[in-house]
Each structure stands twice: as C-alpha cells, then as structure tokens.
Amino acid sequence: MELAHLHELSELEQTYWWHVSKQRLISRWLKEFAPAPGLVIEGGIGSAGNLLSFQQLGYQVAGLDIMPEAVAYGKKRGIENVQVHDLHQPWPLDNHSADAIVMLDVIEHVEHPGRVLKHAWNALKDGGILILTVPAYQWLYGDWDRALGHHRRYTKKQLLQQTTQAGFETTKITHWNSFTLPAALGVRAWQKLSPQSRSAEFPHVSPWMNRLLMSCADAERCMSKYLQIPCGLSIAGLFHKSSEV
C-alpha cells in the first residue's frame, strides 16, 4: 500500500460507506461465529480502524503489517499488540492462539497467498475462524488494481481452492457490494476507451450519496442472512479450522 493511500484510509475508514459497510459485515460474522471475549488477529491492519472496532466489541486484538507507518497508526490509536511483519514469513505469534483471524482485502496484495493462509491456519485454535474479503472478477482488473498493488482479483472458486489447500473448511462464502457492479462495469468500459494513469484514491461521493450507498449495503447485508448474493464487486468468505492436517 502506498503511504498516501494509507493516510487517505485513516481519514475515511470511519465514515466512508465502503469501509463502514465492510466492517459491519465482518463484525456481525465475528459476533456470530467467534463471540467475544477471544483473540482476534488482523493481517494487514491498514490504519488500524478495524482492530479498534473489534477491541471495542470486547475482543483482545493483535495485528501484523509490513508497513511501519501502519503499525504506528495502531499504536497511536492505543493498540499495543501490533508489529511490523511480512505475512509471507512465519507469524511471530503462538501457534493455536487465535480465536479468529481477519484479512480484509489483503491476500490479493501478496505474491504467495497460499503461504500466508497456511501461517494463518497455524495461528488459529482448532475451531477458530478465518474471515477474508477480496476483490472479485479478474476480468475487471485494471489501472486501479495496479495502483493499489493487486496481484489478482478473485473468483469464488479460486478463493475456495486456496483456502482448502491451506487446510481450511468453508463455513460460508458470498459476494457483496452487488449494487455498485453496474457502475463499475461502466467505469471499466470508459477506462478502456480512455486509457491513462490513475491513482489509488477512493471515488469521492457526496454526503447524501454516502448515506444512500451505506443504506444499500445495510439492506444487502440483511438479505445475505437468507439469500445467496449472486454477484458483486467483492467476495467475503468465512472459513474454519477443524483439525490438524
């Protein structure tokens, strides 16, 4: 992640609809499948807003990030158990110690996701859960992904293959952010007609549009309790560790 993008994230993640909606979805899954108290580890902490939210829900939290600036944000926010670490390397945490591990829009940034997922498997207790979000559809890969440092976008099948190979079993997997897919298709088509270098900034929206998009995400999240969301710009998956392999 570029430093400028990290600073932008620190300003937006408590108010911008995409960050808030993703955090609400993940918090709901944590409370349902690994209720507090317990240890939640986040790989790739960004500006530590998720860890702060999980801590406020009653969890013990720990975090790893390759960027010293991200760790500095975490400590500034009062989260002491964060450290600089490359997720490809064995994690500096006790094996079988975590009740839940969260990696939100992280593994698309790493060259060897299988290695990272195996380290996560080692850190989890038996019965512990792993929550992942990733961008969907490789055919949507474009300048924005390159600016963000993405190696890939995902299909459900690809995410299931990688998590299964690392030893996880699937609890649930779904698309989310379905309501912005038509707009994204239009933007990608326009970008192909007008190729140019683009930044990694999040699209700016007005306050009323931010509220509208957040309401759409809330409605989608409620629907996902009962219906499979068939498409969307992102994929969210919840996986569990059943036993040693």
MOQUI-V620808 format. One record per residue. PSI is psi in radians with two decimals (999 if undefined). OMEGA is omega in radians with two decimals (NA if undefined). D_LAST is the distance of its C-alpha to the last C-alpha in Angstrom with 1 decimal. Layout:
psi=[PSI | PSI]
omega=[OMEGA | OMEGA]
d_last=[D_LAST | D_LAST]
//
This chain:
psi=[2.32 | 2.62 | -0.67 | -0.65 | -0.65 | -0.77 | -0.71 | -0.73 | -0.73 | -0.50 | -0.48 | -0.43 | -0.28 | -0.11 | -0.52 | 2.33 | -0.71 | -0.77 | -0.80 | -0.76 | -0.71 | -0.74 | -0.66 | -0.73 | -0.83 | -0.67 | -0.68 | -0.74 | -0.70 | -0.83 | -0.54 | -0.71 | -0.27 | 1.16 | 2.61 | 2.68 | 2.76 | 2.97 | 2.14 | 2.17 | 2.30 | 2.22 | 2.11 | 1.41 | -0.16 | -2.24 | 0.31 | 0.24 | -0.65 | -0.80 | -0.71 | -0.73 | -0.76 | -0.68 | -0.69 | -0.38 | -0.09 | 0.13 | 2.63 | 2.49 | 2.64 | 2.69 | 2.64 | 2.41 | 2.53 | -0.30 | 2.11 | -0.57 | -0.62 | -0.77 | -0.67 | -0.68 | -0.76 | -0.80 | -0.64 | -0.53 | 0.11 | 0.25 | 1.86 | -0.59 | 1.08 | 2.51 | 2.71 | 2.21 | 2.46 | 2.09 | -0.31 | -0.45 | 2.70 | 2.31 | 2.39 | 0.94 | 2.71 | 2.38 | 2.58 | 0.60 | -0.37 | 2.45 | -0.53 | 2.53 | 2.36 | 2.25 | 1.81 | 1.95 | 0.93 | -0.86 | -0.27 | -0.28 | -0.25 | 2.57 | -0.62 | 1.39 | -0.55 | -0.66 | -0.75 | -0.76 | -0.60 | -0.66 | -0.67 | -0.73 | -0.74 | -0.61 | -0.31 | 2.55 | 2.74 | 2.31 | -0.12 | 2.85 | 2.65 | 2.25 | 2.22 | 2.52 | 2.53 | 2.72 | 2.55 | 2.68 | 1.78 | -0.50 | -0.15 | -0.04 | 2.29 | -2.76 | -0.68 | -0.72 | -0.76 | -0.71 | -0.57 | -0.18 | 0.47 | 2.36 | -0.43 | 2.86 | 2.87 | 2.68 | 2.83 | -0.75 | -0.76 | -0.73 | -0.70 | -0.69 | -0.80 | -0.73 | -0.65 | -0.75 | -0.49 | -0.10 | 0.05 | 2.67 | 2.61 | 2.24 | -0.84 | 2.65 | 2.37 | 2.67 | 2.73 | 3.00 | 0.79 | -0.53 | -0.26 | 0.00 | -0.78 | -0.73 | -0.69 | -0.68 | -0.72 | -0.73 | -0.75 | -0.68 | -0.75 | -0.68 | -0.59 | -0.56 | -0.40 | 1.18 | 2.33 | 2.86 | 2.33 | 2.64 | 3.02 | 0.28 | 2.54 | 2.50 | 2.27 | 2.40 | 2.69 | 2.84 | -0.72 | -0.63 | -0.64 | -0.76 | -0.71 | -0.81 | -0.64 | -0.65 | -0.70 | -0.73 | -0.67 | -0.75 | -0.73 | -0.71 | -0.68 | -0.75 | -0.60 | -0.27 | -0.48 | -0.39 | 2.62 | 2.15 | 1.99 | -0.35 | 2.85 | 2.86 | -0.26 | 2.83 | 2.37 | 2.31 | 2.52 | 2.17 | 2.75 | 2.72 | 2.01 | -0.64 | 3.04 | 2.50 | 999]
omega=[3.08 | -3.10 | 3.13 | 3.12 | 3.09 | 3.11 | 3.09 | 3.13 | -3.12 | -3.13 | -2.98 | -2.87 | 3.11 | -3.08 | -3.04 | -2.95 | -3.06 | 3.14 | -3.11 | -3.10 | 3.11 | 3.14 | 3.11 | 3.11 | -3.09 | 3.11 | 3.11 | 3.12 | 3.10 | -3.11 | -3.12 | -2.98 | 3.10 | -3.03 | 3.10 | 0.03 | 3.13 | -3.12 | 3.04 | 3.08 | 3.04 | 3.01 | -3.04 | -2.93 | -3.09 | 3.11 | 2.95 | 3.10 | 3.11 | -3.14 | 3.12 | 3.12 | 3.13 | 3.11 | 3.12 | 3.07 | 3.08 | 3.14 | 2.79 | -3.09 | 3.03 | -3.09 | 3.11 | 3.08 | -3.12 | -3.08 | 3.07 | 3.14 | 3.10 | 3.11 | 3.10 | 3.07 | -3.13 | -3.13 | 3.10 | 3.14 | 3.05 | 3.12 | -2.99 | -3.01 | 3.04 | -3.10 | 3.11 | -3.13 | 3.03 | -3.06 | 3.07 | -3.09 | 3.11 | -3.02 | -3.11 | -3.11 | 3.12 | 3.01 | 3.08 | -3.07 | -2.99 | 3.01 | 3.14 | 3.01 | -3.10 | 3.00 | -3.00 | -3.10 | -3.09 | -2.93 | 3.01 | 3.13 | -3.01 | -3.08 | -3.07 | -3.08 | 3.14 | 3.12 | 3.13 | -3.12 | 3.12 | 3.06 | 3.08 | 3.11 | -3.14 | -3.07 | -3.08 | 2.92 | 2.95 | -3.08 | 3.11 | -3.07 | 3.03 | 3.08 | -3.13 | 2.83 | -3.13 | 3.03 | -3.05 | 2.95 | 3.11 | -3.13 | 3.03 | -3.11 | -3.09 | -3.06 | -3.11 | 3.10 | 3.13 | 3.13 | 3.14 | -3.13 | 3.10 | 2.99 | -3.03 | 2.82 | -2.92 | 2.80 | 3.06 | -3.10 | -3.12 | 3.12 | 3.11 | 3.12 | -3.08 | -3.13 | 3.11 | 3.12 | 3.12 | 3.08 | -3.09 | 2.96 | -3.01 | 3.01 | 3.06 | 3.09 | -3.06 | 2.90 | 2.93 | -3.05 | -3.14 | -2.99 | 3.08 | -3.10 | 3.12 | 3.12 | 3.13 | 3.11 | 3.11 | 3.13 | -3.13 | 3.12 | 3.12 | -3.14 | 3.10 | 3.11 | -3.09 | -3.08 | 3.07 | 3.13 | -3.11 | -3.11 | 3.14 | -3.11 | 3.03 | 3.13 | 3.13 | 3.11 | 3.11 | 3.13 | -3.12 | 3.08 | 3.08 | 3.11 | 3.13 | -3.13 | 3.11 | 3.09 | 3.09 | 3.14 | 3.10 | 3.13 | 3.11 | -3.14 | 3.08 | 3.13 | -3.06 | 3.06 | -3.01 | -3.07 | 3.02 | 3.09 | -2.95 | -3.09 | 3.14 | -3.08 | -3.13 | 3.03 | 3.06 | -3.13 | 3.07 | -3.05 | -3.13 | 3.10 | -3.05 | -3.10 | 3.08 | 3.02 | NA]
d_last=[33.1 | 36.8 | 38.5 | 41.0 | 38.3 | 36.8 | 40.2 | 40.8 | 37.5 | 38.6 | 41.8 | 40.4 | 37.1 | 38.9 | 41.4 | 40.4 | 39.3 | 36.2 | 34.7 | 35.9 | 34.6 | 31.1 | 31.0 | 32.3 | 29.6 | 26.7 | 28.5 | 28.8 | 25.1 | 24.4 | 27.0 | 25.7 | 22.0 | 21.8 | 25.4 | 27.0 | 27.0 | 23.7 | 22.5 | 22.3 | 21.5 | 23.0 | 22.3 | 25.6 | 28.1 | 31.2 | 34.1 | 32.1 | 33.6 | 30.3 | 29.4 | 32.9 | 32.6 | 29.4 | 31.1 | 34.1 | 32.0 | 31.1 | 27.7 | 27.0 | 26.3 | 25.2 | 25.3 | 24.8 | 27.0 | 28.2 | 31.8 | 33.8 | 36.0 | 33.3 | 32.4 | 36.2 | 36.4 | 33.8 | 35.6 | 38.9 | 37.6 | 36.8 | 33.0 | 32.6 | 28.8 | 28.6 | 28.4 | 28.7 | 25.4 | 24.1 | 20.9 | 19.9 | 19.8 | 17.4 | 18.5 | 21.0 | 19.6 | 17.9 | 14.1 | 13.4 | 17.0 | 17.5 | 18.2 | 18.5 | 18.4 | 21.1 | 21.9 | 25.0 | 26.3 | 24.5 | 22.0 | 24.9 | 26.4 | 23.7 | 23.7 | 20.0 | 18.3 | 14.9 | 15.1 | 16.3 | 13.8 | 10.9 | 13.3 | 13.7 | 10.1 | 10.4 | 13.7 | 13.0 | 13.1 | 11.1 | 13.3 | 14.5 | 15.8 | 16.3 | 19.7 | 20.8 | 24.2 | 25.3 | 28.5 | 28.9 | 30.4 | 30.6 | 34.1 | 35.2 | 34.2 | 37.4 | 39.3 | 37.9 | 34.3 | 35.5 | 37.4 | 34.3 | 32.2 | 29.9 | 28.1 | 27.6 | 27.9 | 25.3 | 25.2 | 22.9 | 21.4 | 20.7 | 19.1 | 16.9 | 15.8 | 15.0 | 13.0 | 11.0 | 10.3 | 9.2 | 6.5 | 9.5 | 11.5 | 15.2 | 17.7 | 20.7 | 22.1 | 25.7 | 28.5 | 30.8 | 34.1 | 35.5 | 39.1 | 39.5 | 38.2 | 41.8 | 43.1 | 40.3 | 41.1 | 44.7 | 44.0 | 41.9 | 44.7 | 47.3 | 45.4 | 45.3 | 49.0 | 49.6 | 47.1 | 47.3 | 45.3 | 43.8 | 42.5 | 39.2 | 41.2 | 40.3 | 43.1 | 45.7 | 46.7 | 49.6 | 49.1 | 49.9 | 47.5 | 44.8 | 45.4 | 45.5 | 42.1 | 40.6 | 42.1 | 40.6 | 37.2 | 37.7 | 38.7 | 35.8 | 33.4 | 35.2 | 35.1 | 31.3 | 30.9 | 32.4 | 32.3 | 29.9 | 31.4 | 31.7 | 32.5 | 32.8 | 32.7 | 29.4 | 26.0 | 24.3 | 20.7 | 18.9 | 15.1 | 12.9 | 9.7 | 9.1 | 6.4 | 3.8 | 0.0]
//
